[in-house]
Amino acid sequence: MEYLKNDDIYCGRSEQLMQMIEPNSIAVSVWSPPYHVGKSYESGQSYNDWVKMLRDIIKLHVTILKPGGFLAINIGDILCFPDTDMPRIQANNISMRRCSVTEEDVQKAQAEHPNFNRHQLAKILGCSEQTVDRRLHGNNIRGGKYSTQTRVKIVGGMLEEMTIDAGLFPYDRRIWVKDAAWANSNWTTNSYKAVDEFEYIYIFWKPGVTKIDRKRLSKQEWSEWGSRAVWNIRSVQKNDDHEAKFPFELPRRIIKLFSDTGETVLDCFMGSGTTAIAALAEGRHYIGIEKEEKYVQLAKKNIKIYSSQATQINIFEIALPTSITSSK
């Protein structure tokens, strides 16, 4: 078999193309999968399809990772997506009401005038007929009474089960704390659900000897983030060339921490090339897989721009592309 060569982006699905990667050749795999929340590149993919995709891709890492190597998955631990099997969730959000009429007010008026319809009750109460209907029937459905309800999925346990079944083992996790102005952010909430201001990086280990070399990082890097569980990294501020992005610093830290110079890094969802650029910046090789041809071309373009500038400008002064195929 002719294996995929280093330092290139390949168009296709990871489930197929990963079978063409040389066994025991990847030092660290860094990626953020689609989150199954309705992005255009997720079109037509059911929840079961999404789960199977993750399971199949994780399983393929057992062969291609070096013994003692790592798989790092960046993902929000709580995902929300439409699910027609969910019960209708009613949210009686009294703090958002524009009308002071309560359920008790409507019930009292109805008891006093049992033959009145909602239009007549509304006239007595000085409110709209819709308000009377909502107070009587509690139809303040989250997302609208005609919308598919939203399912909340806790992902960490699912990934743990998938990796253990495949032959990998949970090793560690980092928490990426975002800032209040990241692209696609909603820094408010109208319910008791918390604002989604951080994501996890779950790290899994392939059995084998793992080399521990503190010289990979400077003393300052070790103290500031190398040995720290929480990483405060400024988010991508604009999704101008891709629907979902993560910052250059995120894969750079994973790559520098878990691989040596000259080793190969894999990203199964390359998007616009951020992981490849981070690998090059740290003296590593990369293999990228991306199913959308337009993003393959975008990634190659961004890598070419970086490579032409890197010899002249400090990497942190370059307007680095920062997207991969994930959703925040």
Secondary structure, 3 states (H helix, E strand, C coil): CCCCCCCEEEECCHHHHHHHCCCCCEEEEEECCCCCCCCHHHCCCCHHHHHHHHHHHHHHHHHHEEEEEEEEEEECCEEEEECCCCCCCECCCHHHCCCCCCHHHHHHHHHHCCCCCHHHHHHHHCCCHHHHHHHHHCCCECCCCCCCCEEEEECHHHHHHHHHHHCCEEEEEEEEECCCCCCCCCCCCCCCCCCCCEEEEEEEECCCCCCCCHHHCCHHHHHHHHCCCEEECCCCCCCCCCCCECCCHHHHHHHHHHCCCCCEEEECCCCCCHHHHHHHHCCCEEEEEECCHHHHHHHHHHHHHHHHHHCCCCHHHCCCCCECCCCC
